[in-house]
């Protein structure tokens, strides 16, 4: 099934602990990558983990390695697309439109943000 969340979308984390408790709920960020095989997305500034990188040498001879903080994937059900007009999380729908190009009509599915509610 095609994911409703695409690379570059602005999303908000809608589940998990609140930011006061050290979580990421309510935080917004851009989608860096979509992992369709595991239904996960990587969101900028969300779900940081520490990663230990083995020391190696680059082409110029400098040593690289140590402890890095990187974003880890989060499940797609825990994020919602942000409506550009209200800046609140919303559901995404698809609309079928006819597009005329060079005298030919083509049917295209277009994504749109549904009306954002108070509870979502």
C-alpha positions in Angstrom: 0.0 0.0 0.0 1.3 3.4 -0.9 2.1 5.6 2.1 0.2 8.9 2.5 3.4 10.5 3.9 6.1 11.5 1.4 9.6 12.7 1.6 9.7 16.5 2.4 6.3 16.6 4.1 5.9 18.5 7.4 4.6 16.1 10.0 3.8 16.1 13.7 4.4 13.3 16.2 0.9 12.4 17.6 1.8 9.6 20.1 4.3 8.7 22.8 5.4 10.7 25.8 5.0 14.5 25.8 8.0 16.8 25.5 7.8 17.6 29.2 8.4 13.9 29.9 11.3 13.7 27.5 9.3 12.4 24.5 8.6 13.9 21.1 4.8 14.2 21.0 3.7 17.5 19.5 7.0 18.1 17.8 7.0 19.0 14.1 9.7 18.2 11.5 10.3 17.4 7.9 10.4 13.9 6.6 14.0 13.0 5.6 13.3 9.4 4.3 10.4 7.0 4.0 11.1 3.3 4.6 8.2 1.6 2.8 9.3 -2.0 3.6 9.0 -1.5 7.3 6.3 1.3 7.3 8.6 3.8 9.0 9.7 7.4 8.4 12.8 9.3 9.5 11.8 12.8 10.8 14.2 15.7 11.2 14.8 16.5 14.9 12.8 13.6 16.2 13.8 10.3 17.9 17.5 11.0 18.4 19.7 8.0 19.3 23.4 7.8 20.0 25.4 5.7 17.5 28.9 4.5 18.0 31.0 4.7 14.8 34.1 2.7 14.4 37.3 4.6 14.0 38.6 4.5 10.4 40.6 6.6 8.0 39.2 8.8 5.2 40.9 9.3 1.8 43.0 12.2 3.2 44.2 10.2 6.1 42.2 11.9 8.8 40.7 9.7 11.5 36.9 9.5 11.8 34.7 7.9 14.4 33.3 8.3 17.8 29.8 8.8 19.2 27.2 10.5 16.9 23.6 11.4 17.5 21.3 10.5 14.5 17.6 10.3 13.9 16.1 6.8 14.1 13.0 5.7 12.2 9.6 6.1 13.8 6.5 4.2 12.7 4.2 5.9 10.2 1.2 5.5 12.4 2.7 7.7 15.0 3.0 10.8 12.8 0.4 12.9 11.0 0.8 15.4 8.1 0.5 19.0 9.1 -2.2 21.1 7.4 -0.4 24.1 5.7 -3.2 26.5 6.5 -3.9 25.7 10.2 -0.5 24.3 11.2 -2.3 21.4 12.9 -2.0 17.6 12.2 -4.6 16.4 9.8 -5.6 13.4 7.7 -4.7 13.1 4.0 -7.1 12.3 1.2 -6.8 11.7 -2.5 -8.8 13.4 -5.2 -9.0 12.3 -8.9 -8.5 15.2 -11.3 -8.4 15.5 -15.0 -5.3 17.2 -16.3 -5.0 18.6 -19.8 -1.6 18.5 -21.4 -0.9 19.0 -25.1 -4.5 18.4 -25.9 -4.7 15.1 -24.1 -6.6 14.5 -20.8 -5.0 12.4 -18.1 -6.5 11.2 -14.8 -4.2 12.0 -11.9 -4.6 11.3 -8.2 -3.8 14.4 -6.1 -3.1 14.5 -2.4 -4.9 17.1 -0.3 -5.2 17.8 3.4 -8.6 17.2 4.9 -10.1 19.6 7.4 -8.0 19.4 10.6 -9.9 18.7 13.8 -9.4 19.7 17.4 -8.7 16.2 18.8 -6.2 15.0 16.2 
